[in-house]
Amino acid sequence: MIRSKIAGIGMYIPDKLVTNNDLSKMMDTTDEWIQERTGIRERYYADRKAETTATMGMEAARVAIQRAGLTPQDIDFLIFATLSPDYYFPGCGVLVQRGLQMKEIGALDIRNQCSGFVYALSVADQYVKTGTYKNILVIGSEKHSFGLDFSTRGRNISVIFGDGAGAVVLQPTEKEDQGILSTHLHSDGESAELLAMYNPGTHANHWVDRELADFDEAENGQMFMSHAMIDKAQNFPFMDGPAVFKKAVVKFPEVIMEALTANGLVASDLRLLITHQANLRISQYVQHMMNLRDDQVHNNIQKYGNTTAASVPIALCEAWEEGKIKRGDLICLAVFGSGFTWGSALLRW
């Protein structure tokens, strides 16, 4: 049976370190306040002019491709996951194809926010298992810092996010003790607006625009972006933190157990669990619910903040570079994010 294995992995973190104390100079917050609620101590921001979501993705991809023993010309399909693309359209995939001077391969963009990387990995896995492609590049990259509200009004969200990128190269393998065993994807759009960035968008006259009802543009349904939206800070992300927390701590254990059960395994079989780095308290709660030891879980939100689609590949790459992952180890990747969407991937390294 053909499975897909991770043949190369890479990550890229920009140079600009931003501590909690740095943010306290921009808004009414403290290091203690941020650490108590999120576990985050610091994060990194991309250069506003020189670095983009696509360029950071390319840097991570170069490392992953080199570690796989390939060149960009060997890649025959790429998938790019992000919620912060360079352009509204086209997507970042074609920018990577151009930037790395690849062949005229297919480039797919995934918009599943914090769940994006596992969704992308699942799609790539199907292509490899069916023999459609042999060298698939999967990237998760985010540049949050360009679109956050760095005032006290936006502190509940802005202190959480950081920039960065991670990438893997998937290849086929026939080894029974290696490769992706299964992936599991879910969604529930009932609460989609509880974690969202409404504007720019095509939802004019939706409930999020009620405050703009006195503007002719909104009434006519013709407004994509306006000064009124900017004045009312409706161009920044919105999050109902408690609601997200309550849903995440239920769905994380569920989807992890779904993967283990599907393969006749139990939590104690895991060498490492890597969850999307949304909040350290969520990760610790999930660890407790799964009865896992500290050495069975890898968290790095303390250093990088929430990098959404990039968080899992960054954490996976870091764990591998630190020697926490060895050949044959059982790894579970689990994600939860906006949508709501969630998923897991179980693999043997």
PAZA-974071 format. One record per residue (C-alpha): z, x, y; residue in three letters. Coordinates in steps of 0.5 Angstrom, whole numbers, plus 500, padded with zeros to 3 digits. Example, Ala and Ser with C-alpha at 12.3 -4.5 7.8 and 13.67 -1.06 7.14 Angstrom:
// residues 2
516525491ala514527498ser
END
This chain:
// residues 349
500500500met498503507ile504503512arg504505519ser508511521lys510514527ile506521527ala508523534gly513521540ile514523547gly517521553met517522561tyr523522566ile521523573pro525528577asp529524582lys536523580leu539517583val547516582thr551510583asn554513589asn547514592asp546507591leu553505595ser550508601lys544503601met549497599met556494598asp557497591thr561502588thr560507582asp566503579glu563496580trp556498577ile559502571gln564496569glu559491569arg553495566thr555502563gly550505568ile552512571arg545514574glu538513573arg531516575tyr526514580tyr519516580ala515519587asp513513591arg506516592lys505521587ala507517581glu505510578thr507506572thr500509569ala501516570thr508516567met505513561gly500518561met505524561glu509521555ala502520552ala500527552arg507529549val506524543ala499526542ile500533542gln506532537arg502528533ala497534532gly491530536leu487530542thr486524547pro479524544gln482523537asp485516539ile481510537asp486504540phe491504546leu496499547ile500499554phe507495555ala509494562thr512489567leu510493573ser503495573pro499499578asp495493580tyr495486579tyr489487575phe486491571pro492493567gly494500566cys491501559gly484502562val487507567leu490511561val484511558gln480514564arg486519566gly486522559leu479522558gln479518552met473515548lys471508550glu476505546ile479498546gly485498551ala490492550leu496491556asp502487553ile506483558arg513482554asn517485559gln523488556cys521486549ser514489550gly514496546phe516492540val511487541tyr506492542ala508496536leu508490532ser500489534val499496533ala502496526asp497490524gln491494526tyr493500522val495496516lys488493516thr485499516gly482497523thr484504527tyr487510525lys490513531asn493508536ile497510542leu503505544val506506551ile512503554gly512505562ser516502568glu516504575lys521499578his524502584ser518500588phe519493587gly527492588leu531489594asp536495596phe540491600ser547488598thr543481597arg540485591gly545489588arg546485582asn539487580ile537493583ser543497581val541496573ile533499573phe530506573gly523509572asp520512566gly516512560ala515513552gly510513548ala508514540val502515536val501511530leu497513524gln497510516pro501513511thr501511503glu508514502lys513509500glu519512503asp516512510gln513508516gly514501519ile517496514leu516490518ser516487525thr519480527his518477534leu520471537his520467544ser524461547asp521459554gly526454555glu529458560ser524462562ala526462570glu533465569leu530472568leu523472572ala519475578met516469581tyr512472586asn506474587pro504468582gly500462581thr505457581his505454588ala509447589asn513449583his521449584trp522456586val518454592asp521448594arg524452600glu517453603leu515446603ala515446610asp509451610phe502448609asp500453605glu505451599ala504444600glu496445599asn498450593gly494455596gln499461597met499467593phe503471597met506470604ser510472610his515466608ala516469601met518476604ile522473609asp526469604lys526475599ala522471594gln518477592asn524480588phe526479581pro531474579phe536474574met542469571asp546475568gly551471565pro546467562ala542473559val548476556phe550470552lys543469549lys542476548ala549477544val546472539val539474538lys540481538phe544481531pro540475529glu533479529val536485526ile539482520met532478519glu529485519ala534488514leu534481510thr527481509ala527488506asn533487502gly537492506leu544491509val547494516ala550500513ser544502510asp542504517leu541511520arg540509527leu540502531leu536503538ile537497542thr533495548his538499554gln539492558ala547493559asn552498555leu556492554arg551488550ile549494546ser557495544gln558488543tyr552488538val555494535gln561491534his558485531met554489526met560493524asn556500525leu559506527arg558510533asp554515530asp549509527gln547507535val544511540his545508547asn542512553asn543507559ile548511562gln543516564lys537512565tyr539505567gly534499564asn527502564thr525495560thr519496556ala520504556ala527504554ser526503546val521509546pro525513551ile531512547ala528513540leu524520543cys531522545glu535521539ala529525535trp529531540glu537531539glu536531531gly539524530lys533522526ile530526520lys525524515arg526518511gly532515515asp532508516leu531506523ile532499527cys529498534leu531491537ala529488543val531482548phe528480555gly525476560ser521470557gly526469553phe523474548thr526478542trp524482536gly525488531ser522493528ala525496521leu522503519leu523509515arg522516519trp
END
